[in-house]
Amino acid sequence: MMDRRDILAGAGVLAMAAALPSSVLAAVPFASKRPAKEQRRFVSAAVEAEIARVKRKIGDPELAWMFENCYPNTLDTTVETGAVDGKPDTFIITGDITAMWLRDSSAQVQPYVHLAAEDADLKHMFQGLIQRQARCILIDPYANAFMKDPTARSNLDWSQVDDTDMKPGVAERKWEIDSLCYPMRLSHAYWTRTRDKAPFDDTWSQAMKLAVATFRVQQRKDGPGPYHFQRKAAAPTDSLPMGGYGAPTRKIGLIHSMFRPSDDACLYPFLIPSNLFAVSVLRKIAEVHREARGDTQAAAEAEALAAEVEAVLKEHALIPDGKGGQVWAYEIDGFGNWIFMDDANVPSLSGLALIEAAGRDDPLFRRTAALAWSDRNPYFFKGTAAEGIGGPHVGQDMIWPMSIITHAMNSDDDATIRQCLRWLKTTHAGTGFMHESFHKDDPSKFTRPWFAWANALFGQLIVDLAARKPALIAGHI
C-alpha cells in the first residue's frame, strides 16, 4: 500500500529536464519554473511586489531564481478559493497530495501573513483558510488531514482501512498536537497583522474551544480518552501499540501526542517540542479570544492550560546534555525514560524558535539546537553533498532541506548561513525547488518534487535574510 513516504520522483524530474533541447537550457539557464500567469491558482499583488523587492536584493542568480520559484509556490499551485454560507473559503493542498493538512496549510501561508493588511485578495484568502480550518477541527479535532468535500470519504490509499473513528471529510486521522497548534498560530499572526475580526466568528470560537478541550482530554488524567489508531502497514511507525492508544505514560499533566509532525508514531507519547508549541499558541489564542471577541473566559482557560503544561515541562522534560548542562528531551514517558533526537519536521527541537516556542537567544534553546545538530542526534547525517537532519519517515541518510533552512534561520553567523545556502543551492537537483528530502551523498535521489511547505520555508528564509543579513545575500553564494 502506498503512503506519503512512497511519493518519489527525482529521476522523473531530471529526465524531463534532460529532454529539453540543450540550446534552450543554455539560452535560459534560470528560466522561471512558475506556472503561466493564467494557470496560477491564486494571485496576490502584494506577494508579486514582495518577490520583485526581495529578488532585487539577491546577488546570486541561481539563488534569486530559486526564491522566485519557491516563494509563491503555495499560491501558484495549491490554493483553491470559494465561499461557504457567503463567507470566504480556502482549501490548500500540500502539493503532490490532494488533501489539506492543518499543519502544512498553515505553514505554507505563514510567509505571506505580513503582507495581508495591504492586499484585500490576500486577506480574503487568509479569512477563508482560518474559517476552513475551524470547520475541519469541528469535524474531528483528532484528524491531521482533511478532504475538500466535508462529506467525502478519504481518497488517500493508505488510510482506507485504518482502525479508528474515521468521519466523513477526514483524509487521515493521526493525532498530532501540532495539528491544532498551527491554526492557533496562524489565527494569531493574522490578527496581529491585520486587526481584522472577520474570520473570528462563532464557528472559529467553537473550534478553538474544542481544540483546548482536546488538549485537556489528551492529558489523560481521567483515562485514555476516545482516540485510538491502528494501521496494517509495513512501517511500524504508521501504527500505535497497546490497542491503538500508544505506549504507557505516567499522567503528569503533559499532553499526549500519538504521532510526530512527520506523521510517524511517537516512541514516548509526551512529545516535548509539540508540548512547548502548545504552551506558546495557547497564550497566542488567548490574546485573540480576548482582543478580537472580548471572550475573557476562553482566554483564561487557554492561559491556565499553558501555565500548567509549562510548569510540568520544566519539571520533567529537561535532561543532561553530557557537558554539565541541560537540554530539552525530544520525548518522555513521565516515568523517567526519555530519548534525545530530533526530526526535521517542525515542531522540532531545532525549530522551536521558528514557531516562537522559544526565543532565538534563549540559552536552553541554543544548547538544545546545537546538540540536535550533532552526532548525538541519530538522525543527523553528514555526507559529501550536505549535512542536516532527517528522520524515520524516509529513512537513513536522507536529509530534509527543511532542517538546513531551520539551521540557517537559527543562526546569526554569516559563515554558517552562507554554508546552508550553498547546500540548498547544490541539492535541488536542477529543479529549482525544495524537496522533502535528498540523499546525503547524491541529491539526484530525492523525495517529493512538489512539497509546498518546504518551498514556503525556503522563501521565508530569503525574506528573513533580506531584512536581517542584506549584505550576505547581495553577493554570490
N, C-alpha and C positions, 0 to 999 in steps of 0.2 A: 504494500500500500504506500502510495506516495505521500509525503508530507513536506513541510516547509524546507527541511534540510536537503530535500532531493531536487530543489529547483536550481539546476546548474546550467550555465550557458556560456562559459568563457570561450570555448572553442568555436561555437556558432558565431558569436560576435566577431571574433578575429577572422573567421572565414569570410564573413560578409565584407569586412574591411579589405581583405586581400583581393576580393573580387572586383573592387573598383579599379579603373584604369590608373596606372602609375602616373600618367600625366596629370590626372585630376588631383591625386593625392599630393603630388609635388607642387602643383599650382596653388592649392588651398590647403596647406598643412594643418591649419586650425580652423577648418570650416565649422560653422555652428552645427551642433547636434540637436538644437531645439526643433520642435515641430514647426511647420509653416504657420504663419500667423493665423490663418483661417482655421487651422486644425488644433489650436491650443484650447484646452478645456476651460480656462479662466484667465482673464487678462486684467491686470491692475496697473493703472498708470503710475501709481506710486512705486510699485515694485520695478517697473521698467526704468523709471528715473533713478532708483537706487542702484540698479545694475550698471547703468551708464556712469553714475557718480563714482562708484567703487572701482569699476574697471579702469577708469582714468588714473587711479592711484597705483595700479599694478604694473610694475616694470617688466615682469616676466611674461612673454606672450603665451606660453603654454598654461601658466597659472591663471592668466586672465581668461583664456578660453575655457578652462575647467570651471572657473567661477561662473561664467556666463551660461554654461550648460547646466550646472548643478543647482545654482541658487533658485531659479524659477521652476525647477523640475516638478515640484508638487503641483503648482498652479497649472503648468503646461499639460500635465499628463494624468493627474489623479483626482481632480476635483469635479464633482457634479453638483450643481446648484439647482434649487427648485423652491417650492413652497409647500407648507403643510398648515392647513387651517389659516391661510392668509399670512403666515409668518415665514421668514427665510428658512430654508433647509439646505444643509450642506453635507454631502456624503463624500468621504475621502478614502480611497483605497491605498494599500501600502505600495503599490507598483504592480509587480507581476502576480500578486494575489488579489483577487477582486472582492475582498471583504475589508471592512473597516475595523482596525484595532483601535481601541480607545487611546492606548499609549502612542502608537505611531501617528495617528491622525493629529494628536495634539502637538507632538514633537515636530511633525512635518511643517506646521504653520507657525511655530514659535519664531522663526527668523523674520517673519513679516509683521509681527504684532506691533512693533514700534512705529509702523507706517499706517496703522489702521485709522488713526484720527484724521488723516489728511486725504483719505480716499473712501468715498461713500460705497463704492462697489466692494472694496476690501472689508469695510465694516459689515456689510450685509453677509459676506462670506463667513466672517467670524461669528456673527449672530446666529447664522444657520448651523454652524458646526457646534456651538455651545448648546443650542437647542436640540440638535440631533443627539449629541452625547447624553444629554439629560434624559431624552426619551429611551435611549438604549439602556441606561442604568436602571430605569424604571421597568424595563422588560426583564432584566436579570442582572443584579449587581455583582454576581459571581462570574459573569462571562467576560472574556477578554476581547472577542471579535464578534462583529455583527453583520448581518445581511442588509442590503439596501432596502429590500422589501421586508417590513417588520412582521409580515405574516408567512414568510417563506421558510422552508426547511433548509438547513445548511447545505451548500453545494461544495463544501470542502471534502475531498475524498477521504481525508484522514480522520474526520470527526463524525462519520456517518453512524457508527455503531458504538460510540462511547457510552460507557455505563455511568450515566449521570443524568440529571434532570434537564434535558435539552428542550428549550422552549422555542416556539416559532420566532424567527428573527435573529436567533443566535447562530453564529457561524462556528464558534469554538467556545468551550466553557472551561477554560483553565483559570482557576482562581489565583490572581496575582494582585497584591496590594497596589502596585503602581498603576493598574488599570483604572482605579478610582482616583489615584493621586494626580495623574496627568490632567484630567478635565478640571480638577480644582485649581491646579497651577495655571492652566490656560484661562479660566474664568477670571482669576485674579489679575493676570497680566493684561487681559483685555480691559478690565475695569479700570486699572490704574492708568492705562494709556489713554483711554477714551472718556471715562466717566459716563458711559452710555448705559442706561438702565434697561434698554430694550430686551436683551436676552434673559434677564434675571427675573423671570415671571414665576408664577406659582409652580409650573412644571419643573423649572430649574430648582426651585427651593425644595420641592418634594424629593427630587433626585439627590440633591446634596445631603439632605437629612437622612435619606436611605443609605447613602454612602457612609456617613458617620455611624449610623446604626449597624451597618455591616461590619465595620471595623470593630465595634463593640462586641458583636456576636463572635467574631473571629479572635477575640481574646480568649474565648472558650472557657471562661470561668465557671460556667454552669453546664458544661457538657460539650460534646464535639460540634454542635451546631448542625445545620442542614446540608452543608456542602460535602460531597464526596465525588470522586472521579477515578475511573479506571479505563484503560485502553489496552486492547490487544495490539502490541506493536513490537517491532524488532528492537527499538531503542528503549532500554529500561527507564530513561529519563522522560518518557512520554506517559508514564502511568504512576500511580501512587500506591504505596504499601498499606497494610493494616486496614483492609476493606475499603480503600479509597480515601481514607482520612489522613494519611501521612504518618510520618514517624512519631513516636511518643514525645510528649513535652511535659515539663512541669509548668503549671499555669502561673506565670509570674507577672502577667499584665501586658506582655508584648502581643502584637497582632500576628496571627499565623498567616503565612503565605505558602500555598502549596506549590506554586511554580515561580520561577525567576522571570525577569523581563525578557529572557531568551526563550521563554515558553518551555524550559526544561524544569523538571521536578527538583524541588529543594531536597538536599540531604537532611538538614535540620530545619524545621518549619519556621523558626524565627530568623527571617532574612533581614539582616541588620541594615543594609543600605535602604531597603524599602520601608522599614520602620522609621528610619531617620527622615526619609522623604515624607512619610505620613505626618510626622511632627511638624515639619515645615509647612505643608499645604493645609493642615488643619487650622493653623494660625492665619494663613492667607485667606481661606474660605470664610473664616470668622469675620475678617475685615469686610469681605463682600456682603455677607449677610447683614452686617451692622450698617455699612455705609450705603449700599445700593437698595436695601429693603427695610432698614430700620428694625431688623429682627434680632434683638439682643439675646433672646433665649437660645436661638440656634447658634449664635456666635459663642455664647458662654459654654454650650455643650461641646462644641468643637475645640475650644481652648482648654477645657478641662481634660479632655482625652489627650490632647497634645502634651499637657503638663505631666499627666500620668505616665504616658509612654516614654517621654524624655527622661524622667527620673529612673525608670526601670532600665533604660538603655545604659545610663551612666553607672548603674549598679552592677549590671550583668554582662554587658557586651564589650567591655574593654579587656584586652588580652595583652600579654607581654610581647614586645617586639624583638626580643632576643638581644637587645642592646641596652637594657636597663630602663626602657621607656614603655609606653603603652600605645596600642593602635586599636582601631575598631576591628572586631571579628567580622567575617563575612556571614556566617550562620551559626546559631547556637540552639541548644535544646532546653535550656533552663535547668538542666541537671549538672551543669558544669562542663559539658562537652561543647567543643567549638571547632570550626575549621577556618583557616585563613587561606583565602584565594581571592581572585577577582575575575569577573566576567566582563567582556567588552560592553554588553548591553547595559544601558543606563535606566534605572538607578544601579550604580556600581559603587564600590568604594572609591575608585578613581574619579567617578563622575559626580560626587556629592556637591562640589562647588558649582558645577554646570547647571544643576537643578535647584540651586540656592538652599540645599540641605546642609551646607557648611560654608563658612567663609573661605575664600581663596587663601587667605593668610593665616587661617587658624592652624596653630602648630600641630594639633592632633590630626587634622585632615592632611596636612603636608607630610607627616610621618607615615600615615596610612597609605597615601597615594604613592609615596616613594617606595614603600615596601611592596606594594602591588606591582610596581614597575621593576621587578627584580626576580631573581631565581627563587625567592620564597613563594612566589605565586606559580603553581603548577601549570597555569595557562598563559604564562608569559613566554613568548617564543622569540628567539633570535635566529635570523637566517642571513643569507647573502643578499636578499632583496630588501629586508627591513627588519625591524623588531617591533613587537607590540603584543597586545593581549588578545586572546581568542576566547575559547570556552568550549564546553562539551557539545554544544549544539551542532557544529560542523566538524569538530574533531581536532586531532593532533596536528600541530604545525600550521594551522590556519589562523592568520592574523586578521583582525577586523579593522578596517580603516577608521571606524568609529573610535577605537581606542587611541589611535595615533592623533586624531583630531582632538580628543579629550585631553591627551597629554600636552598638546600644544596650547590649548586654552587654559590649562592649569599653570603654564609656565610664564615667567617674566624674562627668562634668559634668551637672548637673541639667538645664540648658537643652537639651543635646544629646539626652539620654534623653527628655525631655518632647516634643521635636520628633519623635523617632522614634515615640513612642506616638501622637501626633496623626496622623502619616502612616498608621500601621496602623489607627487608628480610622476614617479617612476614605477608605480604599481597599478595604475589604472588600465594597463594592458592596451593602450591605444584607444580606449573607448571614450575618454573624456568625462567619465562618471565614476563615482564611488561605488564599490560593491559591498556586499555583505562581508565577504572575507576573501583572502588570497593566500596562496601558499608562500611560506616564508622564504623559499628559495626560487620560486617560479611564479611570478604574478599572472602569467597567462592561464594559470589554474585558479579560477575564482568562482564564487557562488553569487547568484542573483545579479544579473546585469542591470536590472531596473528595481532599485531599492531606494525609495524616495526619502526615507528617514536619513540615511547616510548622506545623500546628496544635500538635503537641507542642512545637516550639521556642518558639512564642509562649507556651504555658503555662509552659514553663521560664523564660522571661524574667520573667513576672509573679511566679512563685515567688521568683526571684532578687531582684527589686526589693522584694518584701515583706520580705525579710531585709536587703537592702543599702541600700535607699532607701525606708523605710516612709513617711516624710513626703511624698515625691514622689507616691506613688500614693494618698495619703489624700484628696487634693482632686480637683477636676475637671481633666481634661487638656485 
